[in-house]
């Protein structure tokens, strides 16, 4: 299902309060962005127990129940987890990953709040959640009859929301400080291959590992943990950031001339991180048009070109990332600066193309 309008986690409680209390809601979103925890927290705010059913682990009889003979007639007895006397939140997690038979078994429960002769207690709410087919996750098409029984809300990851949550829940400072600088690294599109990728969940996992190992975690162990939880490019960048934190070695020192680009092969992750920080600083400080370049900014541009030359002497590939276009093929740095770079460093710019 495609999202026409998306919402952030901070918007979810108010939306669910107005929607889920009157009609069933389906929460769509990529893996690892906190759908399940948001539903559980919402149920808790209403004083309701949250009963989770995982679509991938259900058979139709897990909902309908098994027949028993009463007074010469068969009666289906729904499972104890569903058939409750007090109101509760029924959370249908990974509903769109369930088989068609299981999805069909949910029809009357979702629309009529009833299974056979059992009816959900007044005040109960029903919320479903699932990943999208575009997330390379296990997802099956939902029949139109089921789609039409639900109100659909599409969730997107929000670095601002997650950082507020992280500050209240003891997330490791390396993680929060890094994501303050690189909020775009909070989430990445799930890859088509079997490899880790960055999500709010994976950053939380990394935080737990950092707390577990403590400040003395070895460099090689850190690499294993980081590359085991994050998107590869983000992992390289985070390892470089960790070196900066440990050694108080940053881009400001390089810009001032107090330090030089790291040259050791084992510091390549640090070099990538510093180059990325260098690019971000140029985007922030250099004006889009040459006519707005002040004398002090001309000095900044001159120093930047000098640093690019030094960086290219260590790695042309890393230097290219500083002046590279964005994902849509559009220049990120000002055109006038790129023209000057092409004149002074034709080899670097030709390699970029």
NORFEN-V743577 format. One record per pair of residues at least 24 apart in sequence whose C-alpha atoms are under 7 Angstrom apart, sorted by the first residue. I is the first residue (numbers start at 1). J is the second residue. D is the distance in whole Angstrom. If there is no record, write none. Layout:
BEGIN
i: {I,I}
j: {J,J}
d: {D,D}
END
This chain:
BEGIN
i: {1,3,5,6,6,6,7,7,7,8,8,8,8,9,9,10,13,20,20,20,21,24,24,24,24,24,24,25,25,25,25,25,25,26,26,26,26,26,26,26,27,27,27,27,27,27,27,28,28,28,28,28,28,28,29,29,29,29,29,29,30,30,30,31,32,32,32,33,33,33,33,35,43,48,48,48,49,49,50,50,50,50,51,51,51,52,52,52,52,53,53,53,54,54,54,55,55,55,55,55,55,56,56,56,58,59,60,60,60,63,64,64,76,83,85,86,87,87,87,87,88,88,89,89,89,90,90,90,91,91,91,92,92,92,93,93,93,94,94,95,95,95,96,96,96,96,96,97,97,97,107,110,111,135,136,136,157,159,159,171,171,172,172,172,175,185,196,196,196,196,197,197,197,198,198,198,202,202,236,237,237,237,239,239,240,240,240,241,241,243,251,251,261,263,272,275,275,276,279,283,283,287,288,289,289,290,305,316,320,320,324}
j: {132,154,154,154,155,156,154,155,156,155,156,157,158,155,161,161,42,125,126,127,125,110,125,126,127,150,151,126,127,128,150,151,152,127,128,129,150,151,152,153,128,129,130,152,153,154,155,129,130,131,132,153,154,155,130,131,132,154,155,156,131,132,135,131,199,200,201,157,199,200,201,129,89,87,88,89,88,89,88,89,90,91,89,90,91,90,91,92,93,91,92,93,92,93,94,92,93,94,95,97,98,94,97,98,102,102,101,102,105,105,105,115,116,118,121,121,121,122,123,124,124,125,124,125,126,125,126,127,126,127,128,127,128,129,128,129,130,129,130,128,129,130,130,139,140,141,142,138,139,140,146,149,149,190,190,192,187,183,186,204,207,207,210,211,207,234,228,229,230,231,229,230,231,229,230,231,229,230,269,269,272,273,269,270,269,270,273,270,273,270,277,278,311,314,318,318,322,322,322,332,333,334,334,334,336,336,341,348,348,352,352}
d: {6,6,7,5,6,6,6,5,6,6,5,6,6,7,7,6,6,6,7,7,6,6,7,5,6,5,6,7,5,6,5,5,6,6,4,5,6,6,5,6,6,4,7,6,5,6,7,6,5,6,7,6,5,6,7,5,6,6,5,6,5,7,6,6,5,6,5,6,6,5,6,7,6,7,5,6,5,6,6,5,6,7,6,5,6,6,5,6,7,6,5,6,6,5,6,7,6,5,5,6,5,7,6,5,7,6,6,5,6,7,7,6,7,7,6,6,5,6,5,4,5,7,6,5,6,6,5,6,6,5,6,6,4,6,6,5,6,6,4,6,6,6,6,6,5,7,6,6,4,5,6,7,6,6,6,7,7,5,6,7,6,5,7,7,6,7,6,5,5,6,7,5,4,7,5,5,6,7,5,6,6,5,6,7,5,4,5,7,6,7,7,7,7,6,6,7,6,6,5,7,6,7,5,7,7,6,7,7,7,6,7}
END
